[in-house]
């Protein structure tokens, strides 16, 4: 089974970091108000970045790493994937 770490942009422009096994289902859950408590008052939420892992353990380790970062460092990570490759 694949596991993902994701960054979701909230209505207030904050970023939420989490793990899941289905990106679309997790976004839907956040927007239905049944996801994380943090995102309930910050809807709508859009998952804008994710990384894939083979194990939940690896995904959770990466999630913990990213959660320690500043918002600007998270924004840099997001920008890296949006730049066209030369």
C-alpha positions as a printed NumPy array, in Angstrom:
array([[  0.   ,   0.   ,   0.   ],
       [  1.215,   3.51 ,  -0.798],
       [  1.356,   6.175,   1.891],
       [  1.577,   9.907,   1.328],
       [  2.751,  12.988,   3.16 ],
       [  0.901,  16.049,   1.949],
       [  0.713,  19.795,   2.357],
       [ -2.713,  21.368,   2.161],
       [ -3.333,  25.073,   1.703],
       [ -6.165,  26.354,   3.848],
       [ -8.551,  29.245,   3.179],
       [ -6.461,  31.527,   5.421],
       [ -3.326,  30.635,   3.368],
       [ -1.857,  28.528,   6.19 ],
       [ -0.368,  25.123,   5.43 ],
       [ -1.388,  21.85 ,   7.038],
       [  0.89 ,  18.793,   6.89 ],
       [ -0.508,  15.274,   7.201],
       [ -0.356,  11.665,   6.028],
       [ -2.883,   9.547,   4.166],
       [ -3.324,   6.636,   1.745],
       [ -5.649,   8.428,  -0.73 ],
       [ -4.965,  12.073,  -1.594],
       [ -8.388,  12.915,  -3.059],
       [-10.301,  11.154,  -0.297],
       [ -8.264,  13.016,   2.325],
       [ -8.913,  16.384,   0.681],
       [-12.625,  15.557,   0.547],
       [-12.569,  14.576,   4.219],
       [-10.93 ,  17.869,   5.215],
       [-13.48 ,  19.834,   3.2  ],
       [-16.377,  17.897,   4.708],
       [-15.182,  19.019,   8.138],
       [-14.307,  15.496,   9.252],
       [-10.549,  15.788,   8.785],
       [ -8.108,  17.322,  11.224],
       [ -9.429,  19.718,  13.846],
       [ -6.993,  22.362,  12.546],
       [ -8.595,  22.457,   9.084],
       [-12.264,  22.471,  10.16 ],
       [-12.433,  26.244,  10.537],
       [-10.09 ,  26.889,   7.615],
       [-12.047,  25.379,   4.745],
       [-11.847,  25.055,   1.845],
       [ -8.618,  23.101,   1.851],
       [ -6.618,  22.143,  -1.252],
       [ -3.828,  19.574,  -1.21 ],
       [ -1.069,  21.232,  -3.198],
       [  1.923,  18.969,  -2.582],
       [  2.547,  15.328,  -1.736],
       [  5.312,  12.739,  -1.519],
       [  4.831,   8.971,  -1.808],
       [  6.277,   6.368,   0.589],
       [  6.189,   2.583,   0.783],
       [  5.486,   2.472,   4.513],
       [  3.42 ,   4.484,   6.969],
       [  6.458,   4.677,   9.225],
       [  8.509,   6.407,   6.52 ],
       [  5.64 ,   8.781,   5.724],
       [  5.21 ,   9.718,   9.39 ],
       [  8.948,  10.35 ,   9.783],
       [  8.845,  12.748,   6.832],
       [  5.667,  14.376,   8.171],
       [  7.399,  15.025,  11.512],
       [ 10.384,  16.525,   9.69 ],
       [  8.248,  18.873,   7.582],
       [  6.099,  19.941,  10.541],
       [  9.239,  21.34 ,  12.211],
       [  9.94 ,  23.607,   9.235],
       [  8.99 ,  27.264,   8.952],
       [  6.187,  28.21 ,   6.589],
       [  8.714,  29.793,   4.225],
       [ 10.681,  26.546,   3.981],
       [  7.454,  24.646,   3.218],
       [  6.637,  27.224,   0.521],
       [ 10.081,  26.649,  -1.014],
       [  9.376,  22.907,  -1.168],
       [  6.079,  23.587,  -2.94 ],
       [  7.73 ,  25.964,  -5.43 ],
       [ 10.374,  23.399,  -6.358],
       [  7.77 ,  21.086,  -7.854],
       [  5.993,  23.898,  -9.734],
       [  9.049,  25.097, -11.643],
       [  9.365,  23.759, -15.185],
       [ 12.347,  21.525, -15.746],
       [ 14.935,  22.652, -18.281]])
